[in-house]
């Protein structure tokens, strides 16, 4: 398989992938694996997180809006 020819992805001398947007990964699965999602974030949790990050509530709310209940 000629990967550089078929994908345009090459490795540098330090084994970095080019172009920079290239990604790779190893994916493992098991028939007995159980997956979960993170629950919704409540307003008090968002306020606490914003305070700890030194960010405004509205800025944090913007970035985490998809996780809010």
CHARMM-style PDB file with segment names, atoms N, HN, CA, C and O in Angstrom:
ATOM      1  N   UNK     1       0.840  -1.172   0.000  1.00  0.00      PROA
ATOM      2  CA  UNK     1       0.000   0.000   0.000  1.00  0.00      PROA
ATOM      3  C   UNK     1       0.890   1.241   0.000  1.00  0.00      PROA
ATOM      4  O   UNK     1       1.721   1.404   0.893  1.00  0.00      PROA
ATOM      5  N   UNK     2       0.729   2.085  -0.958  1.00  0.00      PROA
ATOM      6  HN  UNK     2       0.053   1.952  -1.684  1.00  0.00      PROA
ATOM      7  CA  UNK     2       1.524   3.306  -1.061  1.00  0.00      PROA
ATOM      8  C   UNK     2       0.766   4.445  -0.384  1.00  0.00      PROA
ATOM      9  O   UNK     2       0.050   5.205  -1.037  1.00  0.00      PROA
ATOM     10  N   UNK     3       0.934   4.551   0.939  1.00  0.00      PROA
ATOM     11  HN  UNK     3       1.516   3.934   1.469  1.00  0.00      PROA
ATOM     12  CA  UNK     3       0.172   5.519   1.730  1.00  0.00      PROA
ATOM     13  C   UNK     3       0.391   6.954   1.264  1.00  0.00      PROA
ATOM     14  O   UNK     3      -0.593   7.660   1.044  1.00  0.00      PROA
ATOM     15  N   UNK     4       1.641   7.428   1.101  1.00  0.00      PROA
ATOM     16  HN  UNK     4       2.440   6.854   1.280  1.00  0.00      PROA
ATOM     17  CA  UNK     4       1.805   8.819   0.665  1.00  0.00      PROA
ATOM     18  C   UNK     4       1.094   9.100  -0.671  1.00  0.00      PROA
ATOM     19  O   UNK     4       0.514  10.171  -0.847  1.00  0.00      PROA
ATOM     20  N   UNK     5       1.138   8.171  -1.580  1.00  0.00      PROA
ATOM     21  HN  UNK     5       1.609   7.301  -1.437  1.00  0.00      PROA
ATOM     22  CA  UNK     5       0.510   8.379  -2.887  1.00  0.00      PROA
ATOM     23  C   UNK     5      -1.018   8.369  -2.770  1.00  0.00      PROA
ATOM     24  O   UNK     5      -1.689   9.190  -3.396  1.00  0.00      PROA
ATOM     25  N   UNK     6      -1.570   7.452  -1.979  1.00  0.00      PROA
ATOM     26  HN  UNK     6      -1.025   6.785  -1.471  1.00  0.00      PROA
ATOM     27  CA  UNK     6      -3.026   7.337  -1.905  1.00  0.00      PROA
ATOM     28  C   UNK     6      -3.676   8.339  -0.949  1.00  0.00      PROA
ATOM     29  O   UNK     6      -4.859   8.644  -1.097  1.00  0.00      PROA
ATOM     30  N   UNK     7      -2.925   8.859   0.032  1.00  0.00      PROA
ATOM     31  HN  UNK     7      -1.964   8.611   0.153  1.00  0.00      PROA
ATOM     32  CA  UNK     7      -3.527   9.778   1.010  1.00  0.00      PROA
ATOM     33  C   UNK     7      -2.913  11.172   1.015  1.00  0.00      PROA
ATOM     34  O   UNK     7      -3.549  12.126   1.463  1.00  0.00      PROA
ATOM     35  N   UNK     8      -1.686  11.301   0.522  1.00  0.00      PROA
ATOM     36  HN  UNK     8      -1.170  10.526   0.157  1.00  0.00      PROA
ATOM     37  CA  UNK     8      -0.996  12.586   0.596  1.00  0.00      PROA
ATOM     38  C   UNK     8      -0.363  12.836   1.950  1.00  0.00      PROA
ATOM     39  O   UNK     8       0.114  13.939   2.216  1.00  0.00      PROA
ATOM     40  N   UNK     9      -0.352  11.822   2.814  1.00  0.00      PROA
ATOM     41  HN  UNK     9      -0.740  10.926   2.598  1.00  0.00      PROA
ATOM     42  CA  UNK     9       0.214  11.953   4.160  1.00  0.00      PROA
ATOM     43  C   UNK     9       1.619  11.359   4.169  1.00  0.00      PROA
ATOM     44  O   UNK     9       1.842  10.252   3.678  1.00  0.00      PROA
ATOM     45  N   UNK    10       2.563  12.109   4.736  1.00  0.00      PROA
ATOM     46  HN  UNK    10       2.383  13.008   5.136  1.00  0.00      PROA
ATOM     47  CA  UNK    10       3.941  11.636   4.854  1.00  0.00      PROA
ATOM     48  C   UNK    10       4.404  11.814   6.289  1.00  0.00      PROA
ATOM     49  O   UNK    10       3.819  12.589   7.046  1.00  0.00      PROA
ATOM     50  N   UNK    11       5.455  11.093   6.661  1.00  0.00      PROA
ATOM     51  HN  UNK    11       5.930  10.463   6.046  1.00  0.00      PROA
ATOM     52  CA  UNK    11       6.061  11.244   7.989  1.00  0.00      PROA
ATOM     53  C   UNK    11       7.341  12.045   7.858  1.00  0.00      PROA
ATOM     54  O   UNK    11       8.109  11.849   6.916  1.00  0.00      PROA
ATOM     55  N   UNK    12       7.576  12.958   8.814  1.00  0.00      PROA
ATOM     56  HN  UNK    12       6.952  13.117   9.579  1.00  0.00      PROA
ATOM     57  CA  UNK    12       8.811  13.715   8.834  1.00  0.00      PROA
ATOM     58  C   UNK    12       9.906  12.836   9.427  1.00  0.00      PROA
ATOM     59  O   UNK    12       9.646  11.700   9.826  1.00  0.00      PROA
ATOM     60  N   UNK    13      11.113  13.349   9.486  1.00  0.00      PROA
ATOM     61  HN  UNK    13      11.325  14.271   9.162  1.00  0.00      PROA
ATOM     62  CA  UNK    13      12.215  12.585  10.075  1.00  0.00      PROA
ATOM     63  C   UNK    13      12.008  12.313  11.555  1.00  0.00      PROA
ATOM     64  O   UNK    13      12.616  11.398  12.110  1.00  0.00      PROA
ATOM     65  N   UNK    14      11.140  13.115  12.210  1.00  0.00      PROA
ATOM     66  HN  UNK    14      10.646  13.858  11.759  1.00  0.00      PROA
ATOM     67  CA  UNK    14      10.814  12.909  13.624  1.00  0.00      PROA
ATOM     68  C   UNK    14       9.493  12.173  13.806  1.00  0.00      PROA
ATOM     69  O   UNK    14       8.954  12.129  14.912  1.00  0.00      PROA
ATOM     70  N   UNK    15       8.976  11.602  12.740  1.00  0.00      PROA
ATOM     71  HN  UNK    15       9.414  11.637  11.842  1.00  0.00      PROA
ATOM     72  CA  UNK    15       7.745  10.807  12.726  1.00  0.00      PROA
ATOM     73  C   UNK    15       6.478  11.622  12.993  1.00  0.00      PROA
ATOM     74  O   UNK    15       5.479  11.085  13.471  1.00  0.00      PROA
ATOM     75  N   UNK    16       6.525  12.915  12.684  1.00  0.00      PROA
ATOM     76  HN  UNK    16       7.338  13.351  12.296  1.00  0.00      PROA
ATOM     77  CA  UNK    16       5.311  13.725  12.737  1.00  0.00      PROA
ATOM     78  C   UNK    16       4.602  13.556  11.396  1.00  0.00      PROA
ATOM     79  O   UNK    16       5.244  13.356  10.365  1.00  0.00      PROA
ATOM     80  N   UNK    17       3.286  13.638  11.421  1.00  0.00      PROA
ATOM     81  HN  UNK    17       2.765  13.800  12.259  1.00  0.00      PROA
ATOM     82  CA  UNK    17       2.519  13.483  10.190  1.00  0.00      PROA
ATOM     83  C   UNK    17       2.341  14.836   9.508  1.00  0.00      PROA
ATOM     84  O   UNK    17       2.076  15.845  10.162  1.00  0.00      PROA
ATOM     85  N   UNK    18       2.488  14.843   8.196  1.00  0.00      PROA
ATOM     86  HN  UNK    18       2.703  14.024   7.664  1.00  0.00      PROA
ATOM     87  CA  UNK    18       2.224  16.031   7.387  1.00  0.00      PROA
ATOM     88  C   UNK    18       1.214  15.653   6.335  1.00  0.00      PROA
ATOM     89  O   UNK    18       1.346  14.562   5.780  1.00  0.00      PROA
ATOM     90  N   UNK    19       0.231  16.439   6.013  1.00  0.00      PROA
ATOM     91  HN  UNK    19       0.124  17.325   6.464  1.00  0.00      PROA
ATOM     92  CA  UNK    19      -0.023  17.781   6.527  1.00  0.00      PROA
ATOM     93  C   UNK    19      -0.437  17.759   7.993  1.00  0.00      PROA
ATOM     94  O   UNK    19      -0.823  16.720   8.527  1.00  0.00      PROA
ATOM     95  N   UNK    20      -0.353  18.917   8.630  1.00  0.00      PROA
ATOM     96  HN  UNK    20      -0.040  19.761   8.195  1.00  0.00      PROA
ATOM     97  CA  UNK    20      -0.598  19.012  10.068  1.00  0.00      PROA
ATOM     98  C   UNK    20      -1.990  18.566  10.473  1.00  0.00      PROA
ATOM     99  O   UNK    20      -2.191  18.155  11.616  1.00  0.00      PROA
ATOM    100  N   UNK    21      -2.953  18.636   9.572  1.00  0.00      PROA
ATOM    101  HN  UNK    21      -2.789  18.970   8.644  1.00  0.00      PROA
ATOM    102  CA  UNK    21      -4.326  18.236   9.906  1.00  0.00      PROA
ATOM    103  C   UNK    21      -4.508  16.717   9.887  1.00  0.00      PROA
ATOM    104  O   UNK    21      -5.605  16.226  10.153  1.00  0.00      PROA
ATOM    105  N   UNK    22      -3.463  15.981   9.580  1.00  0.00      PROA
ATOM    106  HN  UNK    22      -2.572  16.380   9.364  1.00  0.00      PROA
ATOM    107  CA  UNK    22      -3.556  14.519   9.546  1.00  0.00      PROA
ATOM    108  C   UNK    22      -3.688  13.965  10.955  1.00  0.00      PROA
ATOM    109  O   UNK    22      -3.034  14.452  11.877  1.00  0.00      PROA
ATOM    110  N   UNK    23      -4.513  12.970  11.127  1.00  0.00      PROA
ATOM    111  HN  UNK    23      -5.045  12.575  10.378  1.00  0.00      PROA
ATOM    112  CA  UNK    23      -4.678  12.332  12.429  1.00  0.00      PROA
ATOM    113  C   UNK    23      -4.672  10.821  12.258  1.00  0.00      PROA
ATOM    114  O   UNK    23      -5.009  10.296  11.197  1.00  0.00      PROA
ATOM    115  N   UNK    24      -4.290  10.149  13.303  1.00  0.00      PROA
ATOM    116  HN  UNK    24      -4.016  10.575  14.165  1.00  0.00      PROA
ATOM    117  CA  UNK    24      -4.359   8.691  13.300  1.00  0.00      PROA
ATOM    118  C   UNK    24      -4.690   8.258  14.718  1.00  0.00      PROA
ATOM    119  O   UNK    24      -4.566   9.036  15.663  1.00  0.00      PROA
ATOM    120  N   UNK    25      -5.101   7.038  14.850  1.00  0.00      PROA
ATOM    121  HN  UNK    25      -5.202   6.406  14.082  1.00  0.00      PROA
ATOM    122  CA  UNK    25      -5.429   6.564  16.180  1.00  0.00      PROA
ATOM    123  C   UNK    25      -5.559   5.062  16.215  1.00  0.00      PROA
ATOM    124  O   UNK    25      -5.679   4.405  15.181  1.00  0.00      PROA
ATOM    125  N   UNK    26      -5.534   4.536  17.406  1.00  0.00      PROA
ATOM    126  HN  UNK    26      -5.437   5.070  18.246  1.00  0.00      PROA
ATOM    127  CA  UNK    26      -5.779   3.120  17.626  1.00  0.00      PROA
ATOM    128  C   UNK    26      -7.124   2.995  18.310  1.00  0.00      PROA
ATOM    129  O   UNK    26      -7.377   3.664  19.312  1.00  0.00      PROA
ATOM    130  N   UNK    27      -7.967   2.169  17.794  1.00  0.00      PROA
ATOM    131  HN  UNK    27      -7.762   1.625  16.980  1.00  0.00      PROA
ATOM    132  CA  UNK    27      -9.310   2.018  18.344  1.00  0.00      PROA
ATOM    133  C   UNK    27      -9.476   0.583  18.834  1.00  0.00      PROA
ATOM    134  O   UNK    27      -9.232  -0.369  18.093  1.00  0.00      PROA
ATOM    135  N   UNK    28      -9.883   0.445  20.063  1.00  0.00      PROA
ATOM    136  HN  UNK    28     -10.081   1.218  20.665  1.00  0.00      PROA
ATOM    137  CA  UNK    28     -10.069  -0.864  20.664  1.00  0.00      PROA
ATOM    138  C   UNK    28     -11.537  -1.024  21.059  1.00  0.00      PROA
ATOM    139  O   UNK    28     -12.190  -0.061  21.461  1.00  0.00      PROA
ATOM    140  N   UNK    29     -12.029  -2.209  20.943  1.00  0.00      PROA
ATOM    141  HN  UNK    29     -11.498  -2.992  20.616  1.00  0.00      PROA
ATOM    142  CA  UNK    29     -13.401  -2.458  21.374  1.00  0.00      PROA
ATOM    143  C   UNK    29     -13.488  -3.840  22.004  1.00  0.00      PROA
ATOM    144  O   UNK    29     -12.617  -4.690  21.822  1.00  0.00      PROA
ATOM    145  N   UNK    30     -14.554  -4.028  22.739  1.00  0.00      PROA
ATOM    146  HN  UNK    30     -15.261  -3.337  22.886  1.00  0.00      PROA
ATOM    147  CA  UNK    30     -14.787  -5.307  23.380  1.00  0.00      PROA
ATOM    148  C   UNK    30     -16.295  -5.501  23.475  1.00  0.00      PROA
ATOM    149  O   UNK    30     -17.013  -4.552  23.788  1.00  0.00      PROA
ATOM    150  N   UNK    31     -16.786  -6.695  23.216  1.00  0.00      PROA
ATOM    151  HN  UNK    31     -16.203  -7.466  22.962  1.00  0.00      PROA
ATOM    152  CA  UNK    31     -18.227  -6.921  23.243  1.00  0.00      PROA
ATOM    153  C   UNK    31     -18.883  -6.605  24.593  1.00  0.00      PROA
ATOM    154  O   UNK    31     -20.076  -6.306  24.643  1.00  0.00      PROA
ATOM    155  N   UNK    32     -18.125  -6.669  25.671  1.00  0.00      PROA
ATOM    156  HN  UNK    32     -17.156  -6.912  25.630  1.00  0.00      PROA
ATOM    157  CA  UNK    32     -18.690  -6.390  26.992  1.00  0.00      PROA
ATOM    158  C   UNK    32     -18.445  -4.951  27.449  1.00  0.00      PROA
ATOM    159  O   UNK    32     -18.772  -4.597  28.581  1.00  0.00      PROA
ATOM    160  N   UNK    33     -17.868  -4.120  26.571  1.00  0.00      PROA
ATOM    161  HN  UNK    33     -17.602  -4.407  25.652  1.00  0.00      PROA
ATOM    162  CA  UNK    33     -17.598  -2.730  26.929  1.00  0.00      PROA
ATOM    163  C   UNK    33     -18.914  -1.975  27.122  1.00  0.00      PROA
ATOM    164  O   UNK    33     -19.897  -2.238  26.429  1.00  0.00      PROA
ATOM    165  N   UNK    34     -18.921  -1.045  28.058  1.00  0.00      PROA
ATOM    166  HN  UNK    34     -18.123  -0.831  28.621  1.00  0.00      PROA
ATOM    167  CA  UNK    34     -20.081  -0.208  28.318  1.00  0.00      PROA
ATOM    168  C   UNK    34     -19.654   1.244  28.148  1.00  0.00      PROA
ATOM    169  O   UNK    34     -18.644   1.670  28.707  1.00  0.00      PROA
ATOM    170  N   UNK    35     -20.415   1.986  27.390  1.00  0.00      PROA
ATOM    171  HN  UNK    35     -21.236   1.640  26.936  1.00  0.00      PROA
ATOM    172  CA  UNK    35     -20.084   3.374  27.113  1.00  0.00      PROA
ATOM    173  C   UNK    35     -21.059   4.287  27.839  1.00  0.00      PROA
ATOM    174  O   UNK    35     -22.169   3.876  28.177  1.00  0.00      PROA
ATOM    175  N   UNK    36     -20.648   5.512  28.077  1.00  0.00      PROA
ATOM    176  HN  UNK    36     -19.746   5.846  27.803  1.00  0.00      PROA
ATOM    177  CA  UNK    36     -21.489   6.446  28.813  1.00  0.00      PROA
ATOM    178  C   UNK    36     -21.292   7.845  28.251  1.00  0.00      PROA
ATOM    179  O   UNK    36     -20.334   8.112  27.526  1.00  0.00      PROA
ATOM    180  N   UNK    37     -22.198   8.714  28.594  1.00  0.00      PROA
ATOM    181  HN  UNK    37     -22.976   8.497  29.183  1.00  0.00      PROA
ATOM    182  CA  UNK    37     -22.069  10.124  28.236  1.00  0.00      PROA
ATOM    183  C   UNK    37     -21.975  10.938  29.515  1.00  0.00      PROA
ATOM    184  O   UNK    37     -22.369  10.479  30.587  1.00  0.00      PROA
ATOM    185  N   UNK    38     -21.461  12.124  29.394  1.00  0.00      PROA
ATOM    186  HN  UNK    38     -21.141  12.496  28.523  1.00  0.00      PROA
ATOM    187  CA  UNK    38     -21.382  13.030  30.527  1.00  0.00      PROA
ATOM    188  C   UNK    38     -22.743  13.689  30.671  1.00  0.00      PROA
ATOM    189  O   UNK    38     -23.332  14.133  29.685  1.00  0.00      PROA
ATOM    190  N   UNK    39     -23.238  13.751  31.886  1.00  0.00      PROA
ATOM    191  HN  UNK    39     -22.760  13.390  32.687  1.00  0.00      PROA
ATOM    192  CA  UNK    39     -24.544  14.363  32.134  1.00  0.00      PROA
ATOM    193  C   UNK    39     -24.528  15.859  31.896  1.00  0.00      PROA
ATOM    194  O   UNK    39     -23.480  16.452  31.641  1.00  0.00      PROA
ATOM    195  N   UNK    40     -25.687  16.452  31.982  1.00  0.00      PROA
ATOM    196  HN  UNK    40     -26.539  15.970  32.189  1.00  0.00      PROA
ATOM    197  CA  UNK    40     -25.807  17.888  31.774  1.00  0.00      PROA
ATOM    198  C   UNK    40     -25.147  18.655  32.916  1.00  0.00      PROA
ATOM    199  O   UNK    40     -25.137  18.208  34.063  1.00  0.00      PROA
ATOM    200  N   UNK    41     -24.601  19.808  32.579  1.00  0.00      PROA
ATOM    201  HN  UNK    41     -24.609  20.171  31.647  1.00  0.00      PROA
ATOM    202  CA  UNK    41     -23.953  20.676  33.556  1.00  0.00      PROA
ATOM    203  C   UNK    41     -24.992  21.652  34.096  1.00  0.00      PROA
ATOM    204  O   UNK    41     -25.694  22.310  33.329  1.00  0.00      PROA
ATOM    205  N   UNK    42     -25.084  21.739  35.405  1.00  0.00      PROA
ATOM    206  HN  UNK    42     -24.514  21.203  36.028  1.00  0.00      PROA
ATOM    207  CA  UNK    42     -26.024  22.667  36.050  1.00  0.00      PROA
ATOM    208  C   UNK    42     -25.404  24.061  36.138  1.00  0.00      PROA
ATOM    209  O   UNK    42     -24.189  24.219  36.014  1.00  0.00      PROA
ATOM    210  N   UNK    43     -26.247  25.062  36.351  1.00  0.00      PROA
ATOM    211  HN  UNK    43     -27.234  24.934  36.452  1.00  0.00      PROA
ATOM    212  CA  UNK    43     -25.784  26.458  36.408  1.00  0.00      PROA
ATOM    213  C   UNK    43     -24.752  26.665  37.514  1.00  0.00      PROA
ATOM    214  O   UNK    43     -23.770  27.378  37.309  1.00  0.00      PROA
ATOM    215  N   UNK    44     -24.957  26.052  38.684  1.00  0.00      PROA
ATOM    216  HN  UNK    44     -25.755  25.472  38.850  1.00  0.00      PROA
ATOM    217  CA  UNK    44     -23.996  26.228  39.774  1.00  0.00      PROA
ATOM    218  C   UNK    44     -22.635  25.631  39.426  1.00  0.00      PROA
ATOM    219  O   UNK    44     -21.602  26.169  39.824  1.00  0.00      PROA
ATOM    220  N   UNK    45     -22.627  24.529  38.690  1.00  0.00      PROA
ATOM    221  HN  UNK    45     -23.466  24.092  38.366  1.00  0.00      PROA
ATOM    222  CA  UNK    45     -21.365  23.929  38.265  1.00  0.00      PROA
ATOM    223  C   UNK    45     -20.660  24.835  37.262  1.00  0.00      PROA
ATOM    224  O   UNK    45     -19.438  24.983  37.293  1.00  0.00      PROA
ATOM    225  N   UNK    46     -21.442  25.437  36.375  1.00  0.00      PROA
ATOM    226  HN  UNK    46     -22.434  25.317  36.350  1.00  0.00      PROA
ATOM    227  CA  UNK    46     -20.891  26.349  35.380  1.00  0.00      PROA
ATOM    228  C   UNK    46     -20.287  27.585  36.051  1.00  0.00      PROA
ATOM    229  O   UNK    46     -19.209  28.040  35.668  1.00  0.00      PROA
ATOM    230  N   UNK    47     -20.983  28.123  37.048  1.00  0.00      PROA
ATOM    231  HN  UNK    47     -21.858  27.754  37.359  1.00  0.00      PROA
ATOM    232  CA  UNK    47     -20.473  29.280  37.787  1.00  0.00      PROA
ATOM    233  C   UNK    47     -19.167  28.947  38.494  1.00  0.00      PROA
ATOM    234  O   UNK    47     -18.223  29.736  38.466  1.00  0.00      PROA
ATOM    235  N   UNK    48     -19.113  27.776  39.131  1.00  0.00      PROA
ATOM    236  HN  UNK    48     -19.880  27.135  39.154  1.00  0.00      PROA
ATOM    237  CA  UNK    48     -17.906  27.346  39.831  1.00  0.00      PROA
ATOM    238  C   UNK    48     -16.749  27.160  38.862  1.00  0.00      PROA
ATOM    239  O   UNK    48     -15.625  27.578  39.139  1.00  0.00      PROA
ATOM    240  N   UNK    49     -17.027  26.533  37.727  1.00  0.00      PROA
ATOM    241  HN  UNK    49     -17.940  26.194  37.502  1.00  0.00      PROA
ATOM    242  CA  UNK    49     -15.985  26.303  36.720  1.00  0.00      PROA
ATOM    243  C   UNK    49     -15.448  27.628  36.186  1.00  0.00      PROA
ATOM    244  O   UNK    49     -14.237  27.801  36.050  1.00  0.00      PROA
ATOM    245  N   UNK    50     -16.346  28.562  35.885  1.00  0.00      PROA
ATOM    246  HN  UNK    50     -17.330  28.422  35.996  1.00  0.00      PROA
ATOM    247  CA  UNK    50     -15.933  29.867  35.375  1.00  0.00      PROA
ATOM    248  C   UNK    50     -15.037  30.581  36.389  1.00  0.00      PROA
ATOM    249  O   UNK    50     -14.032  31.187  36.017  1.00  0.00      PROA
ATOM    250  N   UNK    51     -15.401  30.507  37.658  1.00  0.00      PROA
ATOM    251  HN  UNK    51     -16.217  30.015  37.960  1.00  0.00      PROA
ATOM    252  CA  UNK    51     -14.616  31.139  38.718  1.00  0.00      PROA
ATOM    253  C   UNK    51     -13.219  30.520  38.789  1.00  0.00      PROA
ATOM    254  O   UNK    51     -12.221  31.236  38.863  1.00  0.00      PROA
ATOM    255  N   UNK    52     -13.154  29.188  38.766  1.00  0.00      PROA
ATOM    256  HN  UNK    52     -13.964  28.606  38.706  1.00  0.00      PROA
ATOM    257  CA  UNK    52     -11.856  28.505  38.855  1.00  0.00      PROA
ATOM    258  C   UNK    52     -10.978  28.760  37.639  1.00  0.00      PROA
ATOM    259  O   UNK    52      -9.753  28.798  37.758  1.00  0.00      PROA
ATOM    260  N   UNK    53     -11.596  28.936  36.460  1.00  0.00      PROA
ATOM    261  HN  UNK    53     -12.591  28.905  36.364  1.00  0.00      PROA
ATOM    262  CA  UNK    53     -10.837  29.187  35.237  1.00  0.00      PROA
ATOM    263  C   UNK    53     -10.504  30.663  35.052  1.00  0.00      PROA
ATOM    264  O   UNK    53      -9.718  31.015  34.173  1.00  0.00      PROA
ATOM    265  N   UNK    54     -11.105  31.538  35.883  1.00  0.00      PROA
ATOM    266  HN  UNK    54     -11.743  31.252  36.597  1.00  0.00      PROA
ATOM    267  CA  UNK    54     -10.880  32.971  35.733  1.00  0.00      PROA
ATOM    268  C   UNK    54     -11.553  33.521  34.483  1.00  0.00      PROA
ATOM    269  O   UNK    54     -11.064  34.473  33.874  1.00  0.00      PROA
ATOM    270  N   UNK    55     -12.671  32.922  34.105  1.00  0.00      PROA
ATOM    271  HN  UNK    55     -13.069  32.149  34.599  1.00  0.00      PROA
ATOM    272  CA  UNK    55     -13.412  33.341  32.908  1.00  0.00      PROA
ATOM    273  C   UNK    55     -14.780  33.856  33.328  1.00  0.00      PROA
ATOM    274  O   UNK    55     -15.244  33.593  34.437  1.00  0.00      PROA
ATOM    275  N   UNK    56     -15.418  34.595  32.424  1.00  0.00      PROA
ATOM    276  HN  UNK    56     -15.041  34.809  31.523  1.00  0.00      PROA
ATOM    277  CA  UNK    56     -16.765  35.065  32.723  1.00  0.00      PROA
ATOM    278  C   UNK    56     -17.752  33.914  32.569  1.00  0.00      PROA
ATOM    279  O   UNK    56     -17.519  32.966  31.819  1.00  0.00      PROA
ATOM    280  N   UNK    57     -18.845  34.020  33.288  1.00  0.00      PROA
ATOM    281  HN  UNK    57     -19.034  34.790  33.897  1.00  0.00      PROA
ATOM    282  CA  UNK    57     -19.889  33.007  33.206  1.00  0.00      PROA
ATOM    283  C   UNK    57     -20.378  32.864  31.772  1.00  0.00      PROA
ATOM    284  O   UNK    57     -20.585  31.750  31.291  1.00  0.00      PROA
ATOM    285  N   UNK    58     -20.562  33.990  31.087  1.00  0.00      PROA
ATOM    286  HN  UNK    58     -20.394  34.895  31.478  1.00  0.00      PROA
ATOM    287  CA  UNK    58     -21.111  33.963  29.731  1.00  0.00      PROA
ATOM    288  C   UNK    58     -20.156  33.329  28.726  1.00  0.00      PROA
ATOM    289  O   UNK    58     -20.592  32.674  27.779  1.00  0.00      PROA
ATOM    290  N   UNK    59     -18.845  33.524  28.931  1.00  0.00      PROA
ATOM    291  HN  UNK    59     -18.490  34.056  29.700  1.00  0.00      PROA
ATOM    292  CA  UNK    59     -17.860  32.906  28.047  1.00  0.00      PROA
ATOM    293  C   UNK    59     -17.868  31.384  28.212  1.00  0.00      PROA
ATOM    294  O   UNK    59     -17.845  30.643  27.229  1.00  0.00      PROA
ATOM    295  N   UNK    60     -17.901  30.931  29.460  1.00  0.00      PROA
ATOM    296  HN  UNK    60     -17.919  31.532  30.259  1.00  0.00      PROA
ATOM    297  CA  UNK    60     -17.947  29.496  29.729  1.00  0.00      PROA
ATOM    298  C   UNK    60     -19.261  28.906  29.214  1.00  0.00      PROA
ATOM    299  O   UNK    60     -19.283  27.817  28.642  1.00  0.00      PROA
ATOM    300  N   UNK    61     -20.338  29.632  29.424  1.00  0.00      PROA
ATOM    301  HN  UNK    61     -20.319  30.517  29.889  1.00  0.00      PROA
ATOM    302  CA  UNK    61     -21.639  29.172  28.945  1.00  0.00      PROA
ATOM    303  C   UNK    61     -21.633  28.997  27.426  1.00  0.00      PROA
ATOM    304  O   UNK    61     -22.221  28.052  26.901  1.00  0.00      PROA
ATOM    305  N   UNK    62     -20.965  29.912  26.729  1.00  0.00      PROA
ATOM    306  HN  UNK    62     -20.488  30.680  27.155  1.00  0.00      PROA
ATOM    307  CA  UNK    62     -20.864  29.827  25.265  1.00  0.00      PROA
ATOM    308  C   UNK    62     -20.167  28.537  24.839  1.00  0.00      PROA
ATOM    309  O   UNK    62     -20.634  27.838  23.940  1.00  0.00      PROA
ATOM    310  N   UNK    63     -19.039  28.226  25.497  1.00  0.00      PROA
ATOM    311  HN  UNK    63     -18.660  28.794  26.228  1.00  0.00      PROA
ATOM    312  CA  UNK    63     -18.252  27.056  25.095  1.00  0.00      PROA
ATOM    313  C   UNK    63     -18.867  25.737  25.537  1.00  0.00      PROA
ATOM    314  O   UNK    63     -18.654  24.714  24.885  1.00  0.00      PROA
ATOM    315  N   UNK    64     -19.619  25.737  26.621  1.00  0.00      PROA
ATOM    316  HN  UNK    64     -19.791  26.568  27.150  1.00  0.00      PROA
ATOM    317  CA  UNK    64     -20.178  24.492  27.148  1.00  0.00      PROA
ATOM    318  C   UNK    64     -21.689  24.385  26.957  1.00  0.00      PROA
ATOM    319  O   UNK    64     -22.333  23.550  27.592  1.00  0.00      PROA
ATOM    320  N   UNK    65     -22.251  25.207  26.103  1.00  0.00      PROA
ATOM    321  HN  UNK    65     -21.728  25.886  25.587  1.00  0.00      PROA
ATOM    322  CA  UNK    65     -23.707  25.248  25.940  1.00  0.00      PROA
ATOM    323  C   UNK    65     -24.292  23.883  25.535  1.00  0.00      PROA
ATOM    324  O   UNK    65     -25.410  23.554  25.930  1.00  0.00      PROA
ATOM    325  N   UNK    66     -23.559  23.101  24.764  1.00  0.00      PROA
ATOM    326  HN  UNK    66     -22.650  23.368  24.443  1.00  0.00      PROA
ATOM    327  CA  UNK    66     -24.093  21.801  24.341  1.00  0.00      PROA
ATOM    328  C   UNK    66     -24.164  20.807  25.502  1.00  0.00      PROA
ATOM    329  O   UNK    66     -24.835  19.781  25.391  1.00  0.00      PROA
ATOM    330  N   UNK    67     -23.483  21.096  26.614  1.00  0.00      PROA
ATOM    331  HN  UNK    67     -22.939  21.930  26.705  1.00  0.00      PROA
ATOM    332  CA  UNK    67     -23.510  20.200  27.776  1.00  0.00      PROA
ATOM    333  C   UNK    67     -24.442  20.683  28.885  1.00  0.00      PROA
ATOM    334  O   UNK    67     -24.535  20.059  29.941  1.00  0.00      PROA
ATOM    335  N   UNK    68     -25.120  21.783  28.643  1.00  0.00      PROA
ATOM    336  HN  UNK    68     -25.044  22.290  27.785  1.00  0.00      PROA
ATOM    337  CA  UNK    68     -26.000  22.336  29.671  1.00  0.00      PROA
ATOM    338  C   UNK    68     -27.387  21.705  29.585  1.00  0.00      PROA
ATOM    339  O   UNK    68     -27.858  21.355  28.503  1.00  0.00      PROA
ATOM    340  N   UNK    69     -28.031  21.568  30.738  1.00  0.00      PROA
ATOM    341  HN  UNK    69     -27.649  21.853  31.617  1.00  0.00      PROA
ATOM    342  CA  UNK    69     -29.354  20.971  30.809  1.00  0.00      PROA
ATOM    343  C   UNK    69     -30.460  21.923  30.467  1.00  0.00      PROA
ATOM    344  OT1 UNK    69     -31.630  21.543  30.489  1.00  0.00      PROA
TER     345      UNK     69
END
